[in-house]
Each structure stands twice: as C-alpha cells, then as structure tokens.
C-alpha cells in the first residue's frame, strides 16, 4: 500500500503537522521540546509528527531532529 506524505502548516498557531497516509483516528504522544508523534489508535503505528512553535525554531535556526522507529523507503 502506498501512502502519501501530507504536510500542513498553521501560521496562526505556528504548528507544523506531517501526516503519513489518509487521516485516521489517532492521538499525539509528547516527545518533549514541542515535538509530538501521531499514533494510529487501532494499529498503534506512527502516522505522523507535529511540531509546535515551528516558525520560532526556524528564526533561531534550531535544528529539529526526531528519531524514526519506522523504515521509510522512497521509490520513483
């Protein structure tokens, strides 16, 4: 099954969300430092990430690093 990578930025809330695949019932798990991973409620798979204060981070040129416990394969 091929999934799309969806990226949404809410400028007013300064919130970036990266979602993998179609929307599902999910919850966010706090990773600390305003970083969250999106977990599918049924499968418990990681279905995305969220970053609060995204613009503030880019203004300070602070790197964002999230360990991915999943394998991502890119093909053309």
CNS distance restraints for C-alpha pairs under 8 A (distance, minus, plus):
assign (resid   3 and name CA) (resid  20 and name CA) 6.30 0.50 0.50
assign (resid   3 and name CA) (resid  21 and name CA) 4.49 0.50 0.50
assign (resid   3 and name CA) (resid  22 and name CA) 7.51 0.50 0.50
assign (resid   4 and name CA) (resid  20 and name CA) 5.87 0.50 0.50
assign (resid   4 and name CA) (resid  21 and name CA) 4.86 0.50 0.50
assign (resid   4 and name CA) (resid  22 and name CA) 7.52 0.50 0.50
assign (resid   5 and name CA) (resid  18 and name CA) 6.95 0.50 0.50
assign (resid   5 and name CA) (resid  19 and name CA) 5.84 0.50 0.50
assign (resid   5 and name CA) (resid  20 and name CA) 4.74 0.50 0.50
assign (resid   5 and name CA) (resid  21 and name CA) 6.20 0.50 0.50
assign (resid   6 and name CA) (resid  18 and name CA) 5.66 0.50 0.50
assign (resid   6 and name CA) (resid  19 and name CA) 4.98 0.50 0.50
assign (resid   6 and name CA) (resid  20 and name CA) 6.25 0.50 0.50
assign (resid   6 and name CA) (resid  21 and name CA) 7.35 0.50 0.50
assign (resid   7 and name CA) (resid  16 and name CA) 7.31 0.50 0.50
assign (resid   7 and name CA) (resid  17 and name CA) 5.79 0.50 0.50
assign (resid   7 and name CA) (resid  18 and name CA) 4.52 0.50 0.50
assign (resid   7 and name CA) (resid  19 and name CA) 6.33 0.50 0.50
assign (resid   8 and name CA) (resid  16 and name CA) 5.80 0.50 0.50
assign (resid   8 and name CA) (resid  17 and name CA) 5.21 0.50 0.50
assign (resid   8 and name CA) (resid  18 and name CA) 6.48 0.50 0.50
assign (resid   9 and name CA) (resid  14 and name CA) 7.22 0.50 0.50
assign (resid   9 and name CA) (resid  15 and name CA) 5.74 0.50 0.50
assign (resid   9 and name CA) (resid  16 and name CA) 4.41 0.50 0.50
assign (resid   9 and name CA) (resid  17 and name CA) 6.34 0.50 0.50
assign (resid  10 and name CA) (resid  14 and name CA) 5.58 0.50 0.50
assign (resid  10 and name CA) (resid  15 and name CA) 5.17 0.50 0.50
assign (resid  10 and name CA) (resid  16 and name CA) 6.42 0.50 0.50
assign (resid  11 and name CA) (resid  15 and name CA) 6.75 0.50 0.50
assign (resid  13 and name CA) (resid  53 and name CA) 7.92 0.50 0.50
assign (resid  14 and name CA) (resid  52 and name CA) 6.17 0.50 0.50
assign (resid  14 and name CA) (resid  53 and name CA) 5.12 0.50 0.50
assign (resid  14 and name CA) (resid  54 and name CA) 5.69 0.50 0.50
assign (resid  14 and name CA) (resid  55 and name CA) 6.12 0.50 0.50
assign (resid  14 and name CA) (resid  56 and name CA) 7.95 0.50 0.50
assign (resid  15 and name CA) (resid  50 and name CA) 7.11 0.50 0.50
assign (resid  15 and name CA) (resid  51 and name CA) 5.79 0.50 0.50
assign (resid  15 and name CA) (resid  52 and name CA) 4.61 0.50 0.50
assign (resid  15 and name CA) (resid  53 and name CA) 6.06 0.50 0.50
assign (resid  15 and name CA) (resid  54 and name CA) 5.93 0.50 0.50
assign (resid  16 and name CA) (resid  50 and name CA) 5.62 0.50 0.50
assign (resid  16 and name CA) (resid  51 and name CA) 5.11 0.50 0.50
assign (resid  16 and name CA) (resid  52 and name CA) 6.50 0.50 0.50
assign (resid  16 and name CA) (resid  54 and name CA) 6.29 0.50 0.50
assign (resid  17 and name CA) (resid  48 and name CA) 7.32 0.50 0.50
assign (resid  17 and name CA) (resid  49 and name CA) 5.82 0.50 0.50
assign (resid  17 and name CA) (resid  50 and name CA) 4.32 0.50 0.50
assign (resid  17 and name CA) (resid  51 and name CA) 6.40 0.50 0.50
assign (resid  18 and name CA) (resid  48 and name CA) 5.27 0.50 0.50
assign (resid  18 and name CA) (resid  49 and name CA) 5.19 0.50 0.50
assign (resid  18 and name CA) (resid  50 and name CA) 6.22 0.50 0.50
assign (resid  19 and name CA) (resid  23 and name CA) 7.81 0.50 0.50
assign (resid  19 and name CA) (resid  38 and name CA) 7.84 0.50 0.50
assign (resid  19 and name CA) (resid  47 and name CA) 5.88 0.50 0.50
assign (resid  19 and name CA) (resid  48 and name CA) 4.17 0.50 0.50
assign (resid  19 and name CA) (resid  49 and name CA) 6.50 0.50 0.50
assign (resid  20 and name CA) (resid  47 and name CA) 4.97 0.50 0.50
assign (resid  20 and name CA) (resid  48 and name CA) 5.37 0.50 0.50
assign (resid  21 and name CA) (resid  47 and name CA) 7.13 0.50 0.50
assign (resid  24 and name CA) (resid  40 and name CA) 6.48 0.50 0.50
assign (resid  24 and name CA) (resid  41 and name CA) 7.94 0.50 0.50
assign (resid  25 and name CA) (resid  40 and name CA) 6.08 0.50 0.50
assign (resid  25 and name CA) (resid  41 and name CA) 5.77 0.50 0.50
assign (resid  25 and name CA) (resid  42 and name CA) 7.73 0.50 0.50
assign (resid  26 and name CA) (resid  38 and name CA) 6.38 0.50 0.50
assign (resid  26 and name CA) (resid  39 and name CA) 5.31 0.50 0.50
assign (resid  26 and name CA) (resid  40 and name CA) 4.37 0.50 0.50
assign (resid  26 and name CA) (resid  41 and name CA) 4.86 0.50 0.50
assign (resid  27 and name CA) (resid  38 and name CA) 5.71 0.50 0.50
assign (resid  27 and name CA) (resid  39 and name CA) 5.44 0.50 0.50
assign (resid  27 and name CA) (resid  40 and name CA) 6.77 0.50 0.50
assign (resid  27 and name CA) (resid  41 and name CA) 6.72 0.50 0.50
assign (resid  28 and name CA) (resid  36 and name CA) 5.87 0.50 0.50
assign (resid  28 and name CA) (resid  37 and name CA) 5.48 0.50 0.50
assign (resid  28 and name CA) (resid  38 and name CA) 4.53 0.50 0.50
assign (resid  28 and name CA) (resid  39 and name CA) 6.11 0.50 0.50
assign (resid  29 and name CA) (resid  36 and name CA) 5.38 0.50 0.50
assign (resid  29 and name CA) (resid  37 and name CA) 5.31 0.50 0.50
assign (resid  29 and name CA) (resid  38 and name CA) 6.47 0.50 0.50
assign (resid  29 and name CA) (resid  39 and name CA) 7.21 0.50 0.50
assign (resid  30 and name CA) (resid  34 and name CA) 7.51 0.50 0.50
assign (resid  30 and name CA) (resid  35 and name CA) 6.30 0.50 0.50
assign (resid  30 and name CA) (resid  36 and name CA) 4.60 0.50 0.50
assign (resid  30 and name CA) (resid  37 and name CA) 6.76 0.50 0.50
assign (resid  31 and name CA) (resid  35 and name CA) 5.28 0.50 0.50
assign (resid  31 and name CA) (resid  36 and name CA) 5.18 0.50 0.50
assign (resid  31 and name CA) (resid  37 and name CA) 7.00 0.50 0.50
assign (resid  32 and name CA) (resid  36 and name CA) 7.30 0.50 0.50
assign (resid  34 and name CA) (resid  51 and name CA) 5.93 0.50 0.50
assign (resid  34 and name CA) (resid  52 and name CA) 5.17 0.50 0.50
assign (resid  34 and name CA) (resid  53 and name CA) 7.18 0.50 0.50
assign (resid  35 and name CA) (resid  49 and name CA) 7.38 0.50 0.50
assign (resid  35 and name CA) (resid  50 and name CA) 5.92 0.50 0.50
assign (resid  35 and name CA) (resid  51 and name CA) 4.85 0.50 0.50
assign (resid  35 and name CA) (resid  52 and name CA) 6.59 0.50 0.50
assign (resid  36 and name CA) (resid  49 and name CA) 5.58 0.50 0.50
assign (resid  36 and name CA) (resid  50 and name CA) 5.05 0.50 0.50
assign (resid  36 and name CA) (resid  51 and name CA) 6.48 0.50 0.50
assign (resid  37 and name CA) (resid  46 and name CA) 6.73 0.50 0.50
assign (resid  37 and name CA) (resid  47 and name CA) 7.64 0.50 0.50
assign (resid  37 and name CA) (resid  48 and name CA) 5.82 0.50 0.50
assign (resid  37 and name CA) (resid  49 and name CA) 4.31 0.50 0.50
assign (resid  37 and name CA) (resid  50 and name CA) 6.25 0.50 0.50
assign (resid  38 and name CA) (resid  46 and name CA) 5.72 0.50 0.50
assign (resid  38 and name CA) (resid  47 and name CA) 5.35 0.50 0.50
assign (resid  38 and name CA) (resid  48 and name CA) 4.78 0.50 0.50
assign (resid  38 and name CA) (resid  49 and name CA) 5.44 0.50 0.50
assign (resid  38 and name CA) (resid  50 and name CA) 7.32 0.50 0.50
assign (resid  39 and name CA) (resid  44 and name CA) 5.55 0.50 0.50
assign (resid  39 and name CA) (resid  45 and name CA) 5.59 0.50 0.50
assign (resid  39 and name CA) (resid  46 and name CA) 4.64 0.50 0.50
assign (resid  39 and name CA) (resid  47 and name CA) 5.62 0.50 0.50
assign (resid  39 and name CA) (resid  48 and name CA) 7.29 0.50 0.50
assign (resid  40 and name CA) (resid  44 and name CA) 4.86 0.50 0.50
assign (resid  40 and name CA) (resid  45 and name CA) 5.41 0.50 0.50
assign (resid  40 and name CA) (resid  46 and name CA) 6.39 0.50 0.50
assign (resid  40 and name CA) (resid  47 and name CA) 6.18 0.50 0.50
assign (resid  46 and name CA) (resid  70 and name CA) 7.74 0.50 0.50
assign (resid  53 and name CA) (resid  57 and name CA) 6.37 0.50 0.50
assign (resid  54 and name CA) (resid  58 and name CA) 6.51 0.50 0.50
assign (resid  55 and name CA) (resid  59 and name CA) 6.23 0.50 0.50
assign (resid  56 and name CA) (resid  60 and name CA) 6.49 0.50 0.50
assign (resid  57 and name CA) (resid  61 and name CA) 6.00 0.50 0.50
assign (resid  57 and name CA) (resid  62 and name CA) 5.28 0.50 0.50
assign (resid  57 and name CA) (resid  63 and name CA) 7.60 0.50 0.50
assign (resid  58 and name CA) (resid  62 and name CA) 6.21 0.50 0.50
